[in-house]
Amino acid sequence: ETFDVKVTFPTDYGSADLAGKDAVFSTTLNYISQDVTPELTDDWVAANLTDGYSVSTVGDLQALVRKNLTRSKVTGTVMDALTGTATFTALPQALTDYVSRYYAYRLYQVAAQYGVDVNTLLSAQGYDSVDAFLATQQSNLDSAVKQILVTQAAAEKQKIVCDDKALADNFFEYYGTAETAQYTDAYGTNYVKMMTLSNLVVDNLYATAKVAAA
């Protein structure tokens, strides 16, 4: 079925050329799909989750989910405690700049996904520049920097490093693929190593954490 959809762009729309203008979108409806939640059975788990998660029954799946939730809760609590009790004399400007550039890079990625330039994306959210957006994120930036510093300190305490060999040995486990280039080309090898180091530290913290019985 083909039909027209008539719309009027908001007066405060991000693009001045379109703001307040009428438009007609010629639309072709090819099909209608409906998501149906399947019944959770052993057969469904075996058919859909065995390859990716190594589970074959509902009981296996529930145990895996419980394990992952417990791990997330424990490691989150430990990292929050470490960050909350750590004393920071100063946040290195080089690291703050590094994290700021990552936040800015993510903006450009989102803009590309929507097929617009970054200024259009920011304008639609009420910002007139990347710097203006970053200024509102200062608290998040500082928290990210502190967590990186705490992770590095924990890594040194645990004698954990992420060199090229450690990255290669653990890449598939953490990223689900053996193709490192798609990540290192997009984010840089140093950033991927930093994220892998964080995962290695978290794994070790979880393995050595003492959890009181509920």
PyMOL commands that set and color helices and strands:
alter all, ss='L'
color gray80, all
select helices_A, chain A and resi 42-48+50-53+58-85+93-114+118-124+130-136+138-158+164-175+181-187+189-208
alter helices_A, ss='H'
color red, helices_A
select strands_A, chain A and resi 2-8+22-28
alter strands_A, ss='S'
color yellow, strands_A
deselect
rebuild
show_as cartoon
